[in-house]
Amino acid sequence: MKTISGRFRAALLVGAAASALVFASGAMAQNQNGNGGNGNGGANSNDNTWPYATTDKAPVIAVVGDIACQPGEEAAGESSKEVCTDAKSPYINTSLWQSQESTANLIESIKPDAIALLGDLQYQVGRYSDFEQSYDLTYGAFKMISRPAPGNHEFYDEHGETGVAGYGYFSYFNGFQIDTNNDAGLGQPVTTTISDPCPSNPACGPGSTPVADLSPQPIPRADGQAGHFDEQSGVADGWYSYNIGSWHLISLNIECSTQPGGCVDTGAWFASELAWLKTDLEENHSACTLAYWHQPTFSPANGITPEGIAAKYFWQLLYQYGADLVLNGHDHLYAHYRPLDPDGNYDPKKGIREFVVGTGGETLDTVVTATVTSGASETNMEDPSENPNFNAENLEANSTGFYWGVMALTLNQNGYAWDFQSSLESPLAGAPASPTFKDAGVGTCHGPVNR
């Protein structure tokens, strides 16, 4: 049995100290203000109504993905890119600590009932120590109300770093096993050495990775906040559903490229997820339904991935059973489409509206609305139907500049209201004159077929 001592112990202490400071400052502010959550404070000035109490108002969820910068120094042979203290060119005068902190501050001001996290929560490859040294220092304050979905940066090789196959992600949200034997590792995380999960898989991130296996990662607990993790096989499910108010919410895992059977709908892993989703929708009688995962099927940045194409199977089931919204990250921007069917056709009656909110703190992407022309050896990846005008025809709104921010989604009895607020403008050359961006609107649910 192997355990980690120094590095993980230090990370735990840093994370715990930061969480304690956040909690203490929040509690002090609430004691002074006498008004904790969603504006419904009680007579007792010590009532900490958020995030504990419920209200008579429609519940609100905060929606965001692509969040936490890469902290510290990396092991020998691993690249250090876009680290917290050194934003990549052409960003100037802003570390990624600032953008990450700004969206965390916005979530605190929203005081949501839950947070739908849309993947790529920790860069570059989501090691447990990275979660503790970056993500936890800001978003750790909201861990108890977070409902995560994983992204490619939690599973695959990325930017010259070897992926950890979800071990860090599941260890952070589910907890991990502790050595209880009376030996030198007593009380330390039980760990395992992770081999490269995708040494020759083209879906994995670009860049060379070390030949050697990574340093050990904690072994996650089997079940918890992030869904199920199989300790014996190391294969993660990572999908689950829950209800808030009159809504049914479904968190899905689209990181299929390195799973048994890959991203084919008949592959063992992906087929089991699709079967689970079908059963979940068959048993759902909620007035409204939304689902979220990381890579979008329709990409505002003109960057469809193999996972995004595979997620069309999610769309087909969601459309069949009358779902209302899809939430994604991966594209580092904010945008949303008019209601669409799984083939990307406008459908005002039964269509699902897709939101992309990849604005949690990482470096930002550009929205592509211009006509896309495929070359002789290229495939148009803006839309699976290969419509070169797809975004121009179907995007209802997008951040036409470079903004980090969070979307507040109000879950009404038979509808919804969205309100995206920017938290910080990026200092990119060519950024718009306006320092803020906002997009708000309302929609009506059409109800599942078995309501």
ABEGO torsion letter per residue (X at the ends): XBBBBAAAAAAAAAAAAAAAAAAAAAAAAAAAAGBABGGABBABAABBAOAABBBABBBBBBBBBGABBBBEBBBBGBBBBGBAABBBOABBGBBAAAAAAAAAAAAAAAGBABBBBAEGABOAAGBAAAAAAAAAAAAAAAAAABBBBBBAAAABBBGGBBBAGGAAAAAAAAEBBBBABBBAABGBBBBBBBBBABAABAABBBEBBBABBBBBBBBBBABEAAEBBBAAAGBBAGBBBBBBEABBBBBBBABAAABBGEABAABAAAAAAAAAAAAAAAABABABBBBBBABBABBAAGBBBAAAAAAAAAAAAAAAAGBABBBBBGBBBBBBBBBBBAAGBBBAAABBBBBBBAAAGBBBBBBBABBBBBBAABBBAABAAGBAAAAAAABABBBABBBBEBBBBBBBAABBBBBBBBABBBBBBGBBABABBBBBBBBBBAEBAAX
